[in-house]
Each structure stands twice: as C-alpha cells, then as structure tokens.
Amino acid sequence: MTMPPQAQPASRAPGQAAILRLPNPMIAVAWLAIFVPGHLCQWWVERAFAAAVAVLGAFILFGMPSSWKSWAAARQASAFFFLIQFLFLFSFIYAIAFMGIETGPRDYFEAGRYLILWVFIVYVMRHYDDRVRRATETATAAMLYYSLFVALCYLRPVPVVSEFFRHQLYAQTKTFVNYFGTLRLAAPFENPNFLGFVTVQVLAYMLFFSRSPIRLIHCAAALLVVYFTGSRTAWVSASLVLAGAVATYAWLGILRLRLKLALQLGLALIILVGAGVKFSGNILKNSRMQALFSAIHKGGIQKEPNAAGRLEQCAQSWEYIKRSPILGWGPSKYATWDYVDNQYVLWGLRNGLAGALLIIAGLGLVATRLILSQRGDTLAMLGAATFSAAIAVELLTGEFLNNFRLFFVTWLLGTAIARKPR
C-alpha cells in the first residue's frame, strides 16, 4: 500500500519524433472528486462516480503499460484489499444467514466497496504522474475560493447565483445560515465536516509542500474555510497543523539560520495574530463556539448536544459490535446505522474487530511509509507526520474515509506529497 517513487520518463533518441502525450484521465478524477455534487439523487451520484472511476481505472490498468517500479507496491495493495474484501463479504453473508438482517440496494453496492478502492489505489500507483500532482494542487486551491464564493452568496445575496446555490445545487446539503446568523459552509460537499476534513489536509499541504508563490494566500483562504465550516474537529485539527508548522519553521530557522524561513514565519504570525485580534469578537459570538463554552460551563464537552449524540451513537454501536465482535455486520446500513460519526467505531461495526485492526494497521503502514518517503528533508518529514496526525484526529468524529470522494481526494493529496519534486 506504499506510494512508489515517480517513474522517470523514457529519454528520446536524437531525431526521434515526439510522441503526442494525451491528458492523463486521472486529472479529471482529481477535479470531479472535489466538485461533483455527489449528494444528489440520495447519494447515487456519488456511487455512480465511484463506479465510473473504478471502470476507468480497470480499463487503463488492463489497456496501458506502466512502470515496472510500481508493480511490487501494487501487488502488496492487491493482497491487502483482497483480504479486506473477502472478510467484508464474509461478514455480510454471515449477518444475513445467521442474524437475519434486512438488506437492500445500498448494502449491495457497499458490498463491493473495497474492490472499488483497490482498483483506484492500484490505478494511482501505476499511472500517477506530475501532471496529476499539479492538477490536484490546483483543484484543491480552487476549492478554497469556490467555497468562499458560495459563502459570500449565502451571507450577501447575489442575484440568480444565490438562489441557484440555496434552492437548487446545495438545497439538500448542510450549507445554511442558522437562526443566530452563523454560516455553516459545506460546498462543494454535502456536510460541513466533510469540507473541514479536506480543507485541513489542503492547509497542511500548502504549509509544508506547496511551492506556489501565493501559498500563504491559499493558507489564509483555507483558515477562512475551516472557520466557516463550523466543524470544531476541523478547528482542532487546523490548530494542530498550524502549531506543527510554526514549531517546524521556527526550529529550522534557528537551526539553519535561514532568513527566508524566518521571514515566512514572521509574516504568517503577524497576519494570523492581526486577524485574530480584528475578528475575535465575531469568532467568540459564533453559535458553535458559544455551544462549546456553554457545555464546558455545564460540566464538560460531553454536555454539548452534538457531542452527546455522537457518544450515544458510539455506545449503541458497541452493543452491535458485541453481538458479532470478530466478523462485524458487513455493510448492513438498513439493519444497523446508516452512518457512524467515528471512523474507527464504524470499521469495528462493519468489518469486525479483526477487519478494523487490519485496516488501521494498513493505514498506519501507509502513514509510516509516507513519512519515511521524505527522508533527507526535515520540513517535509514533519509535514507528512502533521498531515497524517491531522487525519487521524479528524477520523475520531466522522466516517470520512467511507465517503468515496473524500477517500479519493485524501489519497491523491497523500500521493502528491510522496511524489513531490525534490
């Protein structure tokens, strides 16, 4: 499941005619994973997109050659996903045969989840190139400004456009302005927490890995988007990323006496502190912040309604897990929960403890290899560690990797880190 080094293009002999290089279809996947309105038609648009990506990946894997350097990693990924898929299907069959669960079309699609992810990951391993890396960075940066434009259209009505966003494209999402005037921003995703999950990764990428001359502007935009999501887990994760970046740049600046790093850090701190002071009143009046303060005043964060609901859901999910601890329940969206706001608990529920531990171990190995792929570059190594830690924290409050689009974007960003130019 490692992300292999980028293959070097074959050299062309003198006098040899240039070969036309067509756009890599993975570029379209990177853009659509962010902007396709997957929530439409009761999420069947997202399912159709995931299936289309799997078909595209399979077609290219069978029809186009790839670097031999990617074969070993692809074989490891294949063995891992075949094992997870087998356990997942066995869990589903066991739940139907011995626990008499009700099932339906969504479960049948979910039963093939790990086959879709396997095709996608092997496709990325064998056909990712620098064009896709650049497209991923451009698409994620574009997402930040698109989200802010949608936020503007909700806070300050724009003729025609605001109506289209509010009553058509994002009518079935959780982008809204509440009774207290606080915006919760989700676009271009369905849920504000989804947007927060992706934006925190983009923030980490821009801080540690991007070479764009306007990356600090992208970072400022990312912080604004994280704030407007109202996702308190994203706030915590973004704070973790910022703290990691400040500590890393300060340490490297002192250790290496690098003026450029010191200037970047100083400028970023001045902007951040200035913005914090300027807008502190509005931030403290945010209804999401007020709910958190109120819960702490009443005795702890567990008193906050959303947190209490998540804790109760996790407790009830544990009761299901105890009935089938080893194998789990398979997809079983109809018989158990449609979703669980904790990725780790969801893996235990769907895959059993055996499958959950295997998945967590696999992701831990991916994170370790991602960090080690940056050896020799202290900034990049610490950035990869921060990127991985932020994702691990986010998964405590959402089943983000169960969303195909979020998984695709996360894997493409991780690969962009692993394949970044030296």
Order of alpha helices (4+ residues) and beta strands (2+ residues): alpha-alpha-alpha-alpha-alpha-alpha-alpha-beta-beta-alpha-alpha-alpha-alpha-alpha-alpha-alpha-alpha-alpha-alpha
